[in-house]
Amino acid sequence: MVAHVGLISVGVSFPSLPSLPRLGFTKRRPFAMAAMSEDPIQEWILTEGKATQITRIRPIGGGCINLANCYDTDAGSFFVKTNRSIGPSMFEAEAIGLGAMYETGTIRVPKPFKVGPLRNSGSYIIMEFIEFGASRSNQSELGRKLAEMHKAGKSEKGFGFPVDNTIGSTPQINTWCSDWIQFYGEHRLGYQLKLAQDQYGDSTIYQKGQRLIKNMAPLFENISIEPCLLHGDLWSGNISSDKNGEPVILDPACYYGHSEAEFGMSWCAGFGGSFYSSYFEVMPKQPGFEKRRDLYLLYHYLNHYNLFGSGYRSSAMSIIDDYLRMLKV
């Protein structure tokens, strides 16, 4: 990750990794240098990427928003995502998040190299290609490394992030705020509730959710909340391991927030007992953790409701109703 986390202008490159292992030449005809001006991805790889030839472009599956390919070259491999429907801002935000996590020197993430516009429409991001191992990451090691990232990644500006980004395809507002309860109520729960009201006319979930926001402060009594760098969208599809078995996290929706908010996607992340034990050895569990757990699930259930429809509404509504009863409001 970049040494100084700041805004990334369109077309700006990121510092290169140390030289990657060079691949052997193949009999496949390399892409012509003359084509560089027509393809900014190949242009960067064949200049600043230090490659002299691209030997293969192969699709990488798994995403539902962007197209992903691996560019194999004589200077190593590069992972490239493209989207023909959007400008570079989404990938710029992803690159800033990856850079911030990378700079902590804790858990492994792909290092971003370049973000820019495609020639006709759309945008791209080029990053380090990480060869995944045969199995998902070790739960204990994942918990420890994640906690180390939370401990190392701090912000003097409060809660938020230098740029807005996305959670899935939903905008995620990251305007700086000195108060976590206000930030989470306004930019996380409040934003999703308003989206549900606007999209579905769901005034019931909006009104009850707003009651929760106005009365949730007692859930945070007797704890000190420091802004920690969060991945922000940590579910099983964004967790893997490299060929050495070290945990890898990717596709972030980063911001600085309460460390417990990182577990908001735990309902589809598969975190086990060894994960939490190792995590809390580095970042001790705070009083009231169990009472706040569902509050952080709620943000992601609301987002899934807004993205995928009514199948997630009952889960979100149940959490809201349970808290209103607990808080007696």
ABEGO torsion letter per residue (X at the ends): XBABBBBBBBGBBBBBBBBBBBBBBBABBBBBAAAAAABAAAAAAABAAGBABBABBBBBBGBAABBBBBBBBAAEBBBBBBBAABBAAAAAAAAAAAAAAAAAGBBBBBBBABBBBBAABEBBBBBBBBBBBABBBBAAAAAAAAAAAAAABBBAAEBEBABBBBBEABBBBABBBABAAAAAAAAAAAAAAAAAAAAAGBAAAAAAAAAAAAAAAAAABGBBBBBBBBAGBBBAAABBBBAAGBBBBBGBBBBBBBAAAAAAAAAAAGBBAAAAAAAAAABBBBBGAAAAAAAAAAAAAAAAAAAAEAAAAAAAAAAAAAAAAAAGX
